[in-house]
Amino acid sequence: MHPAVLLVVSYLLGGIPFDFVAGRVTRGIDLRQHGSGNLGATNVYRTLGGKVAVVVLLLDGLKGALPVLLFPHWTSAPRPELWAIAYGVAAILGHTKSPYLGWQGGGKGVATAAGVFFALAWLPMLAALAVFLLAVLLSGYVSLGSLLASVTLPAVIAFTGGLRTPVFAVAVLVAAFVFWTHRANIGRLRRGEESRFGRKAAT
């Protein structure tokens, strides 16, 4: 199969809005009109509960990991490691600009990016996950954990693999993207207005 076709498939797979579907299936609601209004695992947890949030989180991660793991084997294109990165990036972009929601934001892309990097560089991603969990445990802010994890990932990749690897470059770009998608959260953190994890939204 031509890699360009697989790029499109990666984008379409990444664009599946599992959080939106979860709201419709479990409670018949549009999640964008409840809680924070964001399509993401945190708002799923606050609005739909922990069990649904875990399922959505895993599915969002899988739609990032599967193109990276599987699609390079479905084509004979040279440099499959670079195509694997490209498929992962396409999945992340699909998640944040879902074609099934009119190319509106489908979320901030953290879970899907985590799935991509677990497939690309699982050890640095484990370190980033540890930082995320520690930050959320100590502060209660999921957004802060996501921001710190996004910085940790390229730092660990640079330490273990060097600054010149394609994975490091993509990790830096993804970190910048995470900061951009969290710019409203950063403002709320600075003002002390950010909601802490575990506080469910009123519906």
N, C-alpha and C positions, 0 to 999 in steps of 0.2 A: 504494500500500500504506500502511496506517496506520502512523505512526511507532512506536506502542506495540508493534506486531508486530515491527518492525525492531529495537527494543530487545531483545526476547526472542531474536531471531535473533543479534544481536550477542553477547549473553550466552552462548548455546549455542555459537557459533563460538569465542569466547574460551575456553570451557571445554574445548575439545578438548585432551587431555593428550598432546601430541606426544612429550614426554620419556618418559612412561609407555609409549606405543605403541612408541617406539624400543627400549626395554629388552626388551619382549616380542618384537618382530620380529627384532632382531639377535642376542639371546642367550637369549631365553626366560625373562627374569628380571623381577621386580618391582623397579624402581629404588628404591622406597622402602625396600627391605631391603638395599641395598648402598650403599657409600660413606658419604656424609653422611646418606643417607636422604631428602634433599630432591629434589623433582622440579624440576629446573632445569638450564640449560645447563652450569653448572660441574660438577655431579655427573655429567651425561651425559659430559662430557669426561673426567673422572677414571675413570669406570667403563666407558664404551663407546668412548672414543677421540675424537680431534679431528674426523674427518670427520663422524661422526654428530652431534657437538655443533654443528657449523656448520649442518647441515641443520635441526636442532631450533631453533637460534637464529633462523634465517631464517623458519621456519614460525611460530614464536611472535610474531615481529615482524609478519608478514603478517596474522595473525589480529587484530591490533590496528589495522593501517593500512587494511585493506580496508573495514571498516564505515564508517570516517571518510571515505574517498574515494568510496565507491560509494553507500552507503545514502541520503545526502541527495538523490540524484538519482532515487530510487525512490518519492518521496512529494512531494505538493504542500503539505506543512505549512509554515507561515511560519517565519521565522528558521532556515533550514537550517544556518547556522553553529553555532547552539546545539545543534541535534539531532546534528550531527556530533560535537560534544564528548560528548554524552550516549551516543552509540553507542560511542565510544572508552572511556568510563568503564565501560560495561556489559561490554565485552570484557575489560577489566582485571579486573573483579570475577569474571567467568566463569573467567578463568585462575586466580585465587587460590582460588576456591571452585567447583571443577569439578563440574557436575551428573553427570558420567560417573564420578566417583570418590566418589560419596556425599556431595557437597558438602564434601569434605575439601580441604585445601590442594593446589593443583596447581602451586605454585611461588610465588615472591615477586613476580612481575608485572613485573620490570624490563624484560625483552625485549619483552613485549607493550606496556608503557607507552611504550617507545622507538618502537615502530612507530606507536602513536597520535600521538605528538608529531612524528615525522617527517612524518606526514600533515597535522598541524595547524600546525606551526611548524618547518619543516625547518632554517632557519638557526640558531636557538637550540639545536635538538637536535644539530646538528653541533658546536657549541661544547661541549655537555654530553658528547658522545661523545669529543671530544678530551681533555677532563678525565678521563673514565673511563679511556681508553687510557693516558694519561700516569701516572695514579695506579697502575694495575695494573703498568705497566712499571717504575716506580720502587720500588713497595712489594711487589708480588707478591700483593696482596690484592684479589680481585674485589669483595668486599663493601665495602671502603673506596672503590674506584672507583665503585661504584653509589651509595653515600651522597653522595660529592662531586658526582657528576653530577646527582643529584636536586636538590641545592642550586643548582648552576650554572644549571640550566634555567630556573627562575622568575626568577633574577637577570638572566639575559640577556633573557628575555621582557620583564621590567620596563624594562630599559634601552632595548630596541628598540621596544616597543609601549605601554609605560605600565603603571601599576598597576591601572587600572580595566578592563582587558580580561578577558573571560571565560576566555581561555586562561591568563592569569596566575593567576587564582584556582584553576583546575583544577590547574595545575602546582604550586602551593603545597600543595594537598590531596594530590596524588600524592606529593610529596616527604615529607610527613608520613606517608603510608601506607608508603612505602619504608622510612623509619626504623622504623616499627612492625613491619614484617615482618622487618627485620634486627636486631631488638632482641637476639636471641641472639648474632648475629655481633658486635654492638657490645660485648657482654660479653666475648666471646672475644678481641676486639681489645684491649680494656683489660687483659686478663690475659696477653696475649701468646700465646694458644693457638689463634688462627685459622690455618687451613691456607692455605698459599700456592698460587697458581695454578701449574699445571704438575706438581703432585704427584698422581699417579694413586693411586686407592684400591686397596687390596688386596681381592680378592674371592675 
